[in-house]
Amino acid sequence: MAEKYRVALIGVGGMGIAYYHANCFVADERAELVACCDINREALDKFGDQFDIADRYEDADAMLGTVSPDVVVIGANETAHAPLTILAAKHAPKAILCEKPMAMNLGEADAMIAACEQTGAQLFIGHQRRYNSQYAVAKERLDAGAVGDLTQIIARGHPGSSLMVDGTHTVDLVRFYADDAPIEWVMAQVESKSGRVGWGHVLEDATLSTFKFQSGVRAMLTTGGRTASAEESLGDAEATNYHRITLLGSKGYIEIYGDGVLEGQPFVRVVSSDGGVEEMPGGGGWHDGLSPQSALLDTLEDGRPHLLRGESARATLEVLMAVYESAKLGQVIPLPLENAENPLEEMLADA
């Protein structure tokens, strides 16, 4: 067997997403975990002990300069995604896998892409649900013409989260089902009354948006909406069926029940206009399906296409920023978006 790909991870505490990435790489015999980094020593040692990683650092630049990994995984807070990606790119690894959302604004995203292009590092962003079984099988049935031509998409993000934290997955899936076609315009409303903060940045309470693809497909998306009162909430604390998506076609529809599927409930249901019903049973978690980490190694080995390219994630981020821009200006926003900053931050600063 050829020499293994050396993987180093930055940001191994917090919500624990680094554990997911590490487990996926460990499951692939082509990879080995060689170093980890976190500013929290307790979190660093806990992670290092679990994965038997001896080389542990509290400084990312020092780790990258000493270890020279082939693959860098960034699981730190969202506000650190851009600076850490740019830092990692300077050390010229073969690939960088950064968690979602890609960045806090389009200016940061463009800087990340430019830094990687300069040193030849391939950039991937963690919208892994494109590879998860329930979402992938729905795409397969759609592409096979099971419901005719796609006309409309209705999607529900996590009721207790925000557009940037979890809605980025939902928007990315909507783009996935629309074949990543360019988007013409975005129209949206945003509610932000609580002033809540998480993952290093402000989180709005709820969004409602509509956007149109150049292909003619239209999409409607809701995110957030859960309040402190269960009676007023749009979703319970467990948030079953978030990332729930309905694909409306010319000859039927596909329901994707999303994350948190209840036992015994289908995770994909295909209903054709001739009365046929096809159900795929639930049970697959959000990490179920082809590992995007293994797919990344496939790409490094033979140039195989990957679904989580940085350029695709930038297009998803542009939709998120356009939602905020539409709410800020009270207008339909044509794409490409001109504002390189974060319109939500601008809107709240002016409030």
C-alpha positions in Angstrom: 0.0 0.0 0.0 1.2 3.6 -0.8 2.2 5.9 2.0 -0.7 7.1 4.1 -2.2 10.6 3.9 -1.2 12.5 7.0 -4.2 14.3 8.6 -3.9 17.1 11.2 -7.0 18.7 12.9 -7.4 22.2 14.2 -10.2 22.9 16.7 -11.0 19.7 18.4 -13.2 20.9 21.3 -16.5 22.7 21.2 -19.5 20.8 19.8 -17.2 17.9 18.9 -17.4 18.0 15.1 -13.7 17.1 15.0 -14.6 13.7 16.4 -16.8 13.0 13.4 -14.0 13.9 11.0 -11.4 11.9 12.9 -13.6 8.8 13.0 -14.2 9.0 9.3 -10.5 9.3 8.5 -9.6 6.5 10.9 -12.1 4.3 9.1 -10.1 4.8 5.9 -6.9 2.8 5.8 -5.3 5.4 3.5 -5.3 8.0 6.2 -3.5 8.5 9.6 -4.1 11.1 12.2 -0.7 12.7 13.0 -1.4 15.9 15.0 -4.2 18.0 16.6 -4.5 21.5 17.8 -6.8 23.5 20.1 -6.4 26.5 22.3 -8.2 24.6 25.1 -5.6 22.2 26.6 -8.3 20.1 28.3 -10.2 19.6 25.1 -6.9 19.0 23.2 -5.8 16.2 25.6 -9.2 14.6 25.6 -9.2 14.4 21.8 -5.6 13.3 21.6 -6.0 10.6 24.1 -9.1 9.2 22.4 -7.4 9.0 19.0 -3.9 8.2 20.3 -2.3 11.3 18.8 1.0 12.2 20.4 1.7 15.5 18.6 -0.6 18.1 20.3 -0.3 21.8 19.8 -2.0 25.0 21.1 -0.7 27.0 18.2 -1.9 26.1 14.7 1.0 27.8 12.8 3.5 25.8 14.9 1.7 22.6 14.2 1.5 23.1 10.5 5.1 24.2 10.2 6.4 21.2 12.2 4.1 18.4 11.0 3.6 19.4 7.3 0.3 17.4 7.0 -1.3 16.3 3.7 -4.8 17.1 4.9 -5.8 19.8 7.3 -9.2 19.6 9.0 -10.6 22.8 10.5 -13.4 22.4 13.1 -12.9 25.6 15.1 -15.5 28.3 15.7 -17.1 29.7 12.6 -15.4 33.1 12.9 -12.1 31.3 12.8 -12.8 29.4 9.5 -11.3 32.1 7.2 -8.2 33.0 9.1 -7.3 29.4 9.9 -7.9 28.3 6.3 -5.7 31.1 5.0 -3.1 30.1 7.5 -3.3 26.5 6.6 -3.0 27.3 2.9 0.3 29.0 3.4 1.8 25.7 4.5 0.6 24.1 1.2 -1.1 20.9 2.2 -2.7 18.8 -0.4 -6.2 19.5 0.9 -8.1 21.6 3.5 -11.4 20.4 4.9 -13.1 23.3 6.7 -16.3 23.0 8.6 -19.4 25.0 7.5 -20.4 27.7 7.1 -17.5 28.5 4.9 -17.0 32.0 6.2 -18.7 34.9 7.9 -19.0 36.9 4.6 -18.2 36.7 0.9 -15.0 38.7 1.3 -13.6 36.1 3.6 -14.7 33.2 1.3 -13.0 34.8 -1.7 -9.8 35.2 0.4 -9.9 31.6 1.4 -10.3 30.4 -2.2 -7.5 32.8 -3.4 -5.1 31.6 -0.7 -5.7 27.9 -1.6 -5.2 28.6 -5.3 -1.9 30.4 -4.6 -0.4 27.3 -3.0 -2.3 24.5 -4.8 -4.2 23.3 -1.7 -7.6 21.9 -2.6 -10.4 23.4 -0.5 -13.5 21.5 0.7 -16.3 22.6 3.0 -18.2 20.4 5.4 -21.7 20.3 3.8 -21.5 16.5 4.2 -25.2 15.9 3.8 -24.8 15.7 0.1 -23.2 12.4 0.8 -25.6 11.1 3.5 -27.8 8.3 2.4 -31.3 9.8 2.7 -30.4 12.9 0.8 -28.3 11.0 -1.8 -31.0 8.5 -2.6 -33.5 11.3 -3.1 -31.2 12.9 -5.6 -30.8 9.5 -7.4 -34.6 9.1 -7.7 -34.9 12.7 -8.9 -32.2 12.3 -11.5 -33.8 9.1 -12.6 -37.0 11.0 -13.5 -39.1 9.4 -10.8 -41.2 12.6 -10.5 -40.6 14.2 -13.8 -39.0 17.6 -14.1 -38.2 19.5 -10.9 -40.3 22.6 -10.5 -40.2 23.7 -6.9 -38.4 22.9 -3.6 -39.9 23.5 -0.1 -37.3 23.2 2.7 -37.4 23.5 6.5 -34.2 24.1 8.4 -33.6 23.4 12.1 -36.3 25.2 14.1 -33.9 26.0 17.0 -30.9 27.1 15.0 -30.0 29.8 12.6 -29.4 30.3 8.9 -25.6 30.3 9.2 -25.3 27.4 11.7 -27.7 24.8 10.3 -29.5 26.6 7.5 -26.4 26.5 5.5 -26.9 22.7 5.2 -30.5 23.2 4.0 -29.6 25.8 1.4 -26.7 23.6 0.2 -29.1 20.7 -0.2 -31.6 22.8 -2.1 -28.8 23.8 -4.5 -27.8 20.2 -4.8 -31.3 19.1 -5.9 -31.4 22.0 -8.4 -28.1 20.7 -9.9 -26.2 23.7 -8.5 -27.8 26.0 -11.1 -27.1 29.7 -10.7 -29.6 31.6 -8.7 -31.2 34.7 -10.2 -32.7 36.4 -7.1 -33.4 36.1 -3.4 -36.3 37.6 -1.4 -36.4 37.2 2.4 -37.5 38.3 5.8 -35.4 37.9 9.0 -36.5 38.1 12.6 -33.9 38.9 15.2 -35.2 40.0 18.6 -33.5 37.8 21.2 -29.9 39.1 20.5 -28.6 35.5 21.0 -25.0 34.7 20.2 -23.4 31.4 19.4 -20.2 30.0 17.8 -18.6 33.4 18.0 -21.3 35.5 16.2 -24.8 36.8 16.4 -27.7 34.3 15.5 -31.0 35.6 14.1 -34.2 34.0 15.4 -35.9 33.0 12.2 -35.8 33.5 8.4 -38.2 33.0 5.6 -36.9 33.2 2.0 -37.7 32.5 -1.6 -35.2 32.2 -4.4 -35.3 31.4 -8.1 -32.8 29.4 -10.1 -31.9 30.3 -13.7 -33.3 26.9 -14.6 -36.8 28.1 -13.5 -36.9 26.1 -10.3 -38.2 28.1 -7.3 -37.4 27.3 -3.7 -38.9 28.4 -0.3 -37.0 28.0 2.9 -37.7 28.5 6.6 -35.1 28.4 9.4 -35.4 29.0 13.2 -38.6 30.0 14.8 -38.4 28.0 18.1 -39.0 30.3 21.1 -38.6 29.9 24.8 -42.2 28.9 25.0 -43.0 25.4 23.8 -46.6 26.6 23.0 -45.3 29.3 20.6 -42.6 27.1 19.1 -42.4 26.0 15.5 -40.4 23.0 16.6 -39.6 21.0 19.7 -36.2 20.7 21.3 -35.4 17.4 19.6 -36.1 19.0 16.2 -37.1 15.9 14.4 -37.2 16.1 10.7 -35.1 19.2 10.3 -33.6 19.6 6.8 -37.0 18.3 5.7 -37.3 18.9 2.0 -40.1 18.4 -0.5 -39.2 18.2 -4.2 -42.1 19.0 -6.4 -41.9 17.6 -9.9 -44.1 17.6 -13.0 -45.1 14.0 -12.4 -45.1 13.7 -8.6 -43.1 14.7 -5.5 -40.3 13.4 -3.3 -40.4 13.9 0.5 -37.1 13.8 2.3 -37.8 13.5 6.0 -34.4 14.9 7.0 -32.4 14.6 10.1 -33.8 13.2 13.4 -36.1 10.7 11.6 -38.3 8.9 14.1 -38.0 5.1 14.3 -40.4 3.4 11.8 -40.8 6.6 9.8 -39.5 6.6 6.1 -36.7 8.9 5.4 -37.5 9.3 1.7 -41.0 8.9 0.1 -41.5 9.1 -3.6 -45.1 9.7 -4.8 -45.8 9.7 -8.6 -48.8 11.2 -10.3 -49.9 7.7 -11.4 -50.5 6.7 -7.8 -47.3 4.9 -7.2 -45.6 5.2 -3.7 -42.1 4.3 -2.9 -40.7 4.5 0.7 -37.2 4.0 1.9 -37.2 3.1 5.6 -35.6 5.4 8.2 -32.6 4.7 10.4 -29.7 6.4 8.8 -28.1 9.2 10.8 -26.7 12.4 9.4 -23.3 10.7 9.2 -24.7 7.7 7.3 -23.7 7.1 3.7 -20.5 7.6 1.7 -17.8 9.4 3.8 -16.9 12.7 2.3 -13.5 12.3 3.9 -12.9 9.1 1.9 -14.3 10.9 -1.2 -11.7 13.6 -0.5 -8.9 11.0 -0.5 -10.3 9.6 -3.8 -10.0 13.1 -5.3 -6.4 13.4 -4.1 -5.6 10.0 -5.6 -7.2 10.2 -9.0 -8.9 13.6 -9.4 -12.4 12.1 -8.9 -15.1 14.8 -8.6 -16.1 15.9 -5.1 -19.4 17.4 -4.0 -18.0 19.7 -1.4 -15.7 22.0 -3.3 -14.9 25.5 -1.9 -16.4 27.2 -5.0 -19.8 25.4 -4.4 -19.8 26.4 -0.7 -19.2 30.0 -1.7 -22.3 29.8 -3.8 -24.2 28.5 -0.8 -22.8 31.3 1.4 -23.9 33.8 -1.2 -27.5 32.7 -0.8 -27.2 33.1 3.0 -25.8 36.6 2.6 -28.5 37.5 0.0 -31.2 36.5 2.5 -29.7 38.9 5.0 -29.3 41.6 2.4 -32.9 41.3 1.2 -34.1 41.7 4.8 -31.8 44.6 5.4 -32.9 46.5 2.3 -36.5 45.2 2.0 -35.8 44.4 -1.6 -35.5 41.4 -4.0 -31.8 40.9 -4.3 -30.4 39.9 -7.7 -27.3 37.7 -7.8 -24.4 37.9 -8.0 -24.4 39.7 -4.7 -22.2 42.9 -4.6 -22.0 43.2 -0.8 -18.8 41.5 0.4 -19.6 42.0 4.1 -22.2 40.4 6.4 -25.5 42.2 5.9 -27.0 40.7 9.1 -24.2 42.3 11.2 -24.7 45.6 9.3 -28.5 45.5 9.9 -28.1 44.8 13.6 -25.4 47.5 13.9 -27.8 50.0 12.4 -30.8 48.9 14.5 
